[in-house]
Amino acid sequence: MAVYDDFAKLDIRAGTIIKAEAFPKARKPAYKLTIDFGAGIGIKRSSAQITAYYKPEDLTGKKILAVVNFPPRQIADFFSEVLVLGTDSEGGIVLAVPDKPGEVKDGDKLC
C-alpha cells in the first residue's frame, strides 16, 4: 500500500501543450508533445499515447498535468522528459486536465 510520503515524492505540475506531432517510430500510436511548464521548469517534451481521443491540432494550447521529476525515458529515437497524466478509459487514454484551466498557471503544483 502506498503512503502519503510516496505521493509527496512526485512533482506533478500544470503545463500548456505548445506543439503536438505524430510519432510514427513509437511502437504504440503516440504523439510527441512539447509542453511549457513556466519559468521554474521550462519547456519539456513527452511521448503520449493519447491518439484515440485527440488530434495534434486540438492539443495545442491545452492545459495538462504531468509528473516532471521522473528520469527521461527513451522511446525509439526520442527522450520523453515528463509523464503526462490521464485515465486509462475504455476507448483510450483521456487526459487529466485542470477544471479551471484559465486560473491555473504553467508550473502550478498539484497538491
N, C-alpha and C positions, 0 to 999 in steps of 0.2 A: 504494500500500500504506500502511496506517495504521501509525503508530509509537506507542510507549508514551506519548509526550508528548500525543498526540491523546486517548488513553484518559484520561490524568490530568486533562484539562480537564473531563471530565464529573463532575458531582457526583451520584452515584447513592445514594439513601437509602432506608431502610425506613420504611414508614408503615402506618397502620391505616385502612382504609376506615370512616368513621363514618356515611356516608349514600350511598345509590345510588338514582338515579331515572331513569326513561325520559327520552330526549332526542329527542322527535319532530321537532324542527326540523333535526336533523343530516341531511345528505344520505345517509349510510350509517347503518345501525342502530347506535346507541351509547347509552351511559349517561352521565349526569353523576355524577361521583364527588366526594365531599368526603373528604379524606384528612388525618389527623393525623400530622405528622412530628415531633412533640415540641416542647419549649420553644425550641430553637435556630432552627427553621424555621417552626413553627406549622402552621396549617391552610391547605391549598391545595386547589384544585379542578382537575379534569381531565375531559376528554371521552375515553371509551374505547370502542372498537369491540369489545366482548367479549360481545356478546349471544348468540352461538352456544352457548356453554357455561355461561353464568352468568345467574341471575335476580337482580334487585336485592335481594330479601330474603336471598339466600345470600351476598351480598358484604359486608354489614355485619359488622364485626369481623375481616375478612380482612386479614392482613398481606401487603403487596405491596412491590415495588421500583419506584422511579421516578427519572427524571432531573429534578432540581429546579432546575437552573441554565440552562434554555433560556428565551428570552423568551416571554411569553404569546402564545398564538395564538388568534385569534378564529375561532370556529366558529358560524355563524349569529349568535344574539344572546348568545353565551356566550364567556367568555375561559377557555381551558384554560391553567393555570399550570404544570403539570408533565406529563411524558410517562411514563405507566405502561408498564412493560416486560412483554413477553410474546413468545411464539413464534407465527409465522405458520404454523400447523399445517393439515393437510388439511381439517379440519372447521371451522376458525375460529381466532381468537386464544385462546391458552392463557396465563394469567398466569404470570409468573416470580415465584415466591414463595420466601421463606426455608425451608430444610429443617427448621429447628427454630424455628418462629415464637415459641414461648414463651421462648426465650433471646434473641431479637432485640428490642431496644428501638426505639421510634419515633425516627427521626433517625440510627440507626446507619448508617455509611457503608460502601458496597460497596468492597472493596479487592482 
